[in-house]
């Protein structure tokens, strides 16, 4: 593989859920494990920046032009590692759509990630961010057994669950910048009807409380800690609450709008430019800081 095999100057509009208007210097679609390894090694060889996108959710581009290689991860594969009377171990590729996996495991009567129905993005992103459901509290990382990673030097390695140091909106991959190739999850066998009820309840809650059918990255800011909540004498940890009470619901800069349904969602009407988003993020942080003396931190990964 060489630079000549890559597309150049590709608009990323259709590759992120917030529909960012940004140009990638080089662009490549990876469909296999080897594709991911080869394209990463090419980036090392050519000393180019490297960015991998799965479903394109939970990211926001804040630059008009992305230098280096942007990779769309369409490595989609699933296979059974272990199957007995009580449980199934599935090996899932990093480009596998999370919602597709949830639907499939629910229909197979496999308990574990049913509350994550409606979660956009891929398994790679879900593990990277340790995606969660809050009632009951359930993290993607809770169900991981082991994984296969591509290291910063282009080698591969197998790691166990403990390696990830999973926490709220966090995995070690955010620090090591290693790339997930495959993840092995453990699912318990149970009644399909129970799982259908759980997944449908979660999906209905999302529909009632979050904007749907719009261009958005998902929840933009992290909820505040229990310590901050207590020190500021607040009734909730919700970042959306802080933004709302700062009078920002419906605020708009350029093509980006703070959702009137849920203030922690930023919507692109399709015309939003990176500079507009940067200005809106500054407005949000400044207003919340002014009113509550709290520094909001992004949950969404900002790309520049």
C-alpha distance (Angstrom), angle and dihedral (degrees) to the residues before:
residue distance angle dihedral
X1 . . .
X2 3.80 . .
X3 3.80 137.5 .
X4 3.81 87.6 -96.1
X5 3.82 88.7 67.1
X6 3.81 91.6 62.9
X7 3.78 131.0 85.0
X8 3.78 114.5 -118.8
X9 3.80 133.3 -146.3
X10 3.81 95.3 12.0
X11 3.82 121.2 174.7
X12 3.81 109.5 -125.6
X13 3.82 93.2 -155.6
X14 3.81 95.7 113.6
X15 3.80 94.7 37.9
X16 3.82 98.6 67.6
X17 3.80 127.0 55.4
X18 3.81 91.8 -131.9
X19 3.83 87.7 54.6
X20 3.78 98.0 -127.2
X21 3.79 116.6 -160.0
X22 3.79 99.1 -136.3
X23 3.80 135.6 128.1
X24 3.81 123.3 -129.2
X25 3.80 116.0 -146.3
X26 3.82 89.9 -143.7
X27 3.80 129.3 9.6
X28 3.80 132.7 -167.3
X29 3.82 135.1 174.5
X30 3.81 112.7 -140.7
X31 3.80 114.2 -156.1
X32 3.80 101.4 167.4
X33 3.79 140.8 38.4
X34 3.78 89.8 -107.0
X35 3.80 91.0 51.1
X36 3.80 89.5 58.7
X37 3.79 92.4 48.1
X38 3.80 94.3 45.8
X39 3.80 96.1 47.2
X40 3.79 92.1 47.9
X41 3.80 91.4 50.0
X42 3.81 88.5 50.4
X43 3.81 89.9 54.6
X44 3.82 89.3 52.7
X45 3.78 92.2 46.7
X46 3.80 93.2 49.8
X47 3.82 93.5 37.6
X48 3.79 91.6 -124.5
X49 3.78 129.8 151.1
X50 3.81 115.1 -101.4
X51 3.80 128.6 -147.0
X52 3.79 125.4 173.4
X53 3.81 123.3 -159.1
X54 3.78 125.4 -168.5
X55 3.79 116.3 174.3
X56 3.80 88.8 -16.6
X57 3.80 95.2 -122.4
X58 3.80 124.3 128.3
X59 3.81 90.3 32.0
X60 3.79 132.0 96.1
X61 3.79 127.0 -170.2
X62 3.79 113.4 -138.4
X63 3.80 97.8 177.5
X64 3.79 130.4 73.8
X65 3.81 91.9 -138.8
X66 3.81 129.7 33.6
X67 3.80 113.4 -155.1
X68 3.80 117.7 -147.2
X69 3.81 130.7 20.0
X70 3.80 123.8 -27.8
X71 3.80 112.8 -163.8
X72 3.79 125.1 -159.9
X73 3.81 105.7 -149.9
X74 3.80 110.3 -140.1
X75 3.79 95.3 154.4
X76 3.80 96.6 135.8
X77 3.81 117.6 174.2
X78 3.81 137.7 134.9
X79 3.80 131.1 -174.2
X80 3.79 138.2 167.9
X81 3.81 115.2 -111.3
X82 3.81 97.2 176.1
X83 3.80 134.3 7.2
X84 3.81 127.2 -179.9
X85 3.81 138.9 144.2
X86 3.80 93.5 -75.6
X87 3.79 109.2 32.0
X88 3.79 149.8 9.5
X89 3.79 128.3 -142.1
X90 3.80 112.5 -152.0
X91 3.79 125.6 -169.6
X92 3.80 107.7 -145.6
X93 3.80 126.6 -169.4
X94 3.79 119.0 -125.5
X95 3.81 94.8 -115.0
X96 3.81 93.3 54.8
X97 3.85 110.5 122.9
X98 3.80 108.3 -112.2
X99 3.80 94.4 -143.0
X100 3.81 90.5 51.7
X101 3.80 91.1 52.9
X102 3.81 92.2 48.0
X103 3.81 91.7 51.0
X104 3.80 92.6 47.4
X105 3.81 96.0 47.9
X106 3.81 92.2 46.7
X107 3.81 90.8 51.7
X108 3.81 89.6 48.8
X109 3.82 91.7 52.2
X110 3.81 93.4 -112.7
X111 3.80 115.2 148.4
X112 3.79 122.0 -148.4
X113 3.80 117.4 75.1
X114 3.81 102.2 28.2
X115 3.82 92.7 119.7
X116 3.80 89.2 62.5
X117 3.81 94.8 71.3
X118 3.79 109.0 135.8
X119 3.80 92.8 28.5
X120 3.81 108.5 140.2
X121 3.77 125.2 -145.0
X122 3.78 133.9 42.6
X123 3.80 136.3 -61.7
X124 3.79 89.7 -103.6
X125 3.78 91.3 59.6
X126 3.81 93.1 41.2
X127 3.80 91.4 55.8
X128 3.82 92.8 41.7
X129 3.83 90.9 54.8
X130 3.84 96.0 29.5
X131 3.80 89.6 -127.5
X132 3.77 115.1 -140.6
X133 3.78 148.7 -161.8
X134 3.79 114.7 -150.1
X135 3.82 107.5 -154.8
X136 2.95 102.0 74.3
X137 3.81 94.8 10.8
X138 3.78 107.6 -114.9
X139 3.80 129.5 162.7
X140 3.79 128.4 -164.1
X141 3.79 87.2 -129.0
X142 3.83 90.7 60.9
X143 3.79 89.3 73.8
X144 3.80 100.0 43.0
X145 3.80 118.5 112.0
X146 3.80 102.2 177.1
X147 3.80 141.0 -30.3
X148 3.78 144.8 -153.8
X149 3.79 117.5 -125.7
X150 3.78 139.0 -168.5
X151 3.80 107.9 -136.2
X152 3.79 128.7 -142.4
X153 3.81 89.6 -99.6
X154 3.81 93.6 53.5
X155 3.81 98.0 -103.9
X156 3.81 125.0 123.0
X157 3.77 128.7 -125.8
X158 3.80 141.2 176.0
X159 3.82 118.5 -126.2
X160 3.80 135.1 179.5
X161 3.79 128.5 -126.4
X162 3.80 93.5 -93.8
X163 3.80 90.8 61.6
X164 3.81 91.0 70.8
X165 3.84 96.5 61.4
X166 3.80 87.8 -148.3
X167 3.80 117.3 -153.9
X168 3.81 138.7 148.3
X169 3.84 106.3 -37.2
X170 3.81 88.7 -18.5
X171 3.78 145.4 110.0
X172 3.80 130.1 162.3
X173 3.81 89.1 -108.2
X174 3.81 88.3 77.8
X175 3.80 88.0 65.7
X176 3.81 103.2 32.4
X177 3.84 94.3 42.9
X178 3.79 88.5 -143.3
X179 3.80 117.3 153.9
X180 3.78 123.7 -122.1
X181 3.80 112.6 -128.0
X182 3.81 100.4 172.9
X183 3.80 136.5 -7.3
X184 3.80 126.6 -154.9
X185 3.81 114.5 -145.1
X186 3.80 130.1 -170.8
X187 3.81 116.3 -137.8
X188 3.81 125.3 -174.0
X189 3.79 120.3 -137.1
X190 3.79 113.7 -118.7
X191 3.81 142.7 140.1
X192 3.77 113.4 -49.6
X193 3.82 91.8 -143.6
X194 3.80 92.4 60.6
X195 3.80 91.0 51.5
X196 3.80 93.0 47.0
X197 3.80 90.5 54.2
X198 3.79 92.5 49.3
X199 3.79 94.8 46.7
X200 3.80 93.7 45.5
X201 3.82 91.4 48.7
X202 3.82 90.1 52.3
X203 3.78 92.4 47.5
X204 3.79 93.2 48.7
X205 3.81 90.6 50.1
X206 3.80 90.1 52.7
X207 3.79 91.2 50.2
X208 3.80 92.3 50.2
X209 3.80 97.2 46.2
X210 3.81 105.1 31.2
X211 3.81 134.3 55.0
X212 3.80 113.3 -101.0
X213 3.78 133.4 -164.7
X214 3.82 92.8 27.5
X215 3.81 137.4 107.7
X216 3.81 106.2 -96.5
X217 3.80 140.7 135.1
X218 3.81 93.4 -136.2
X219 3.81 124.6 -112.4
X220 3.78 103.3 2.0
X221 3.81 103.9 -162.7
X222 3.79 132.4 41.8
X223 3.76 118.1 -110.8
X224 3.79 113.2 -109.1
X225 3.80 122.6 -101.1
X226 3.79 125.0 -98.4
X227 3.81 87.9 -111.0
X228 3.82 92.2 56.4
X229 3.78 91.2 45.0
X230 3.80 91.2 52.8
X231 3.80 96.0 42.8
X232 3.82 92.0 51.3
X233 3.82 92.7 42.3
X234 3.80 92.5 -123.6
X235 3.80 127.0 161.6
X236 3.80 95.3 -139.3
X237 3.81 144.3 27.8
X238 3.81 91.2 -137.1
X239 3.80 117.4 131.4
X240 3.79 87.2 -163.1
X241 3.81 89.6 59.9
X242 3.81 91.5 52.8
X243 3.80 92.0 49.8
X244 3.80 91.9 46.0
X245 3.82 93.2 49.3
X246 3.79 88.8 49.1
X247 3.80 86.4 65.8
X248 3.78 96.3 -111.6
X249 3.80 105.7 123.0
X250 3.79 107.1 125.0
X251 3.81 93.9 12.6
X252 3.80 111.7 149.5
X253 3.78 137.0 -164.5
X254 3.78 115.7 -180.0
X255 3.79 107.8 -43.3
X256 3.81 95.9 -21.4
X257 3.80 120.7 96.2
X258 3.81 134.0 -177.9
X259 3.80 104.8 -124.1
X260 3.80 117.5 -108.6
X261 3.82 88.3 -150.0
X262 3.81 96.9 54.8
X263 3.81 121.0 3.7
X264 3.82 93.5 -149.0
X265 3.79 90.2 67.3
X266 3.80 121.2 84.4
X267 3.80 114.7 -159.7
X268 3.79 128.2 -156.5
X269 3.80 113.6 -148.3
X270 3.81 87.3 -155.9
X271 3.78 97.6 -94.3
X272 3.81 98.7 72.0
X273 3.80 117.7 130.5
X274 3.83 125.1 -156.0
X275 3.82 91.8 -110.9
X276 3.83 89.4 56.4
X277 3.79 91.3 54.0
X278 3.81 91.9 48.6
X279 3.81 90.2 53.8
X280 3.81 92.9 47.3
X281 3.81 92.5 49.7
X282 3.81 90.1 51.6
X283 3.80 90.5 49.9
X284 3.81 91.3 51.9
X285 3.79 94.6 47.7
X286 3.79 93.6 45.1
X287 3.82 94.3 49.1
X288 3.82 94.6 46.8
X289 3.80 90.7 46.0
X290 3.80 90.4 49.9
X291 3.81 95.3 48.7
X292 3.82 103.0 34.4
X293 3.84 104.4 16.4
X294 3.80 88.7 -125.3
X295 3.80 126.4 132.8
X296 3.81 108.8 -139.3
X297 3.80 116.5 -144.4
X298 3.79 123.9 -152.5
X299 3.78 119.5 -110.1
X300 3.80 89.2 -173.3
X301 3.80 114.8 79.3
X302 3.80 109.9 -115.4
X303 3.81 115.4 -142.8
X304 3.79 121.8 -159.3
